[in-house]
């Protein structure tokens, strides 16, 4: 203890704990919102002002407060010696830490220091009205939010929130210059990772601290600063509201999409609409787009790579899930650009994993990539023929992943809690986050061992009594709880195989990717289903990044690899009555081009609109809305006399380009493909349409009087033959009955 110049006793305590969570788990009974109990032989008398500086083993400060000694214990030969300090003034970081502790430790609501069990009675308690010592011993951050990074101004205000601009975040707004080598980046849901090929061998790049992945997490820390990666992960438990994870599941999705509406409450942070109607994140009074969040993670990964390779990096191959739709792929491209990267190629994750498995081995095999990550599952069948990697079938479940395993465990733990205490669990977000975290840790541990104790101290308070959660989970129990989830993955494998008339025996190797594929039950069930154990040849966490690095490397080679991918979900147009007409079918090999013809449905009609969707449902409303094609300047003719051929071109990266040509005269017509609609614009459009009646289909005589026009879509030398479909009735014009469905469709299914 030291005497400060304000007369307060300076008390610096270094704790043997690595994280605030560990501190709370072991020491939570000694702290409340109003004070702390410290064991100490030499105590100060009640009323003594103290400046308390409590630090973790790393030196990171978790409590900085001015306080007074409120009571002392164990001074009269009875109980444990120590003192209770009552907080008088707190720095903002401490205030937040204590608020979150109080939220998860019900006894910590008290505004006086606790008298922990077993330390004995208080000997002396403070007389009233202590003099508070001022807090000034060390610089303390202001709580006021400020521009998170960089010095430029934030973007436009929206009510009392500010939409962050790329400049304010120090992100790049210009096309990056193409220099230096190309790296591979796995932009993961949970972790992101960079890899590079050196002397023909791909390797994952490590950070200076020795980590080979960067957690895909961004947080606003207690000093109102944006942090990315490991520091952000560190505050996930204590400050979940300001910690953004799982951005990958939201990027490129409209805020109003049913799926975002459905899942937004599962996230502990706030999901809000961005300025273009897309799902975005609100931290404090700022709104961050998911592209910006992904860009900040990519920038961190890029920095790891630059530090390790010792040269500037501005080019990358970035991987995405095979089932990502066009919007999501475009969003990743944009994030790459904001991070100062030229995205040389967007690569599907299963193809990347297959590359990591087969590159340079001259294989002739059919493989199945089984990718079970944190949030999603997908299965893809590829045929490898030397340097050609052809995806022949792909499918998945975007709501099946490690998180569902965690949820099954949490449900079990809460049940056990009820059985042990006879009381229903009552806890808030922070308490639930602590249980989730403990469940996930137990799950991972049970991949290596057969039993694990799950202990979360002081997890809730019922009738003023604190309760721990303390359950021993066995691997056997975990297997029982999650068996149906693993069965579901095999059902998807079966569907993906059947789509190509294949069976499990037709697969030469099963390649496991994704952290959750480490679960022993996955290995067991795969071995049973395919009649052989999965390949041991690839690392489940690194395969995707290594594959991306191999493709990056091959881009510079004369004889690089040839990748043939398939379209993960059909792309098509909405029709009257809310039907969906696929133009390019699911699993078609890429690149693919196909055209579609529409006719005017009113006399003298000069404009036409066509809504484009992606998905596998025959209802447009159930698919993802990609955008609206607007055609203007059509020649004034009787209805049905003007026909427009619309060409859908999907590149080998699954990116869509739409062009239109007026069929009768062969003129290009002016067309715009709008992929962004604010909620207001979309609602206004729906109101307009509400007033319209669904058009009657052209009379057969009239419709038949003109032969369907032949395809006139432009062909490029490298594009595959263009196919065309006969003219369809005009585009979706919702009737009142289907209006809500159409509105949903307009925003898409995410
Ligand atoms: P990924 O998205 O590939 O990083 O996978 C993350 C998921 O894998 C999370 O749900 C983790 O809990 C889970 N996971 C990571 N390691 C293991 C392990 N050893 N056993 C079971 N699941 C794991």
Boltz pocket constraint, residues with backbone or C-beta under 6 A from the ligand:
constraints:
  - pocket:
      binder: B
      contacts: [[A, 188], [A, 189], [A, 190], [A, 191], [A, 372], [A, 373], [A, 374], [A, 375], [A, 401], [A, 402], [A, 403], [A, 440], [A, 443], [A, 444], [A, 445], [A, 447], [A, 513], [A, 514], [A, 515], [A, 516], [A, 517], [A, 518], [A, 519], [A, 540], [A, 541]]
      max_distance: 6.0
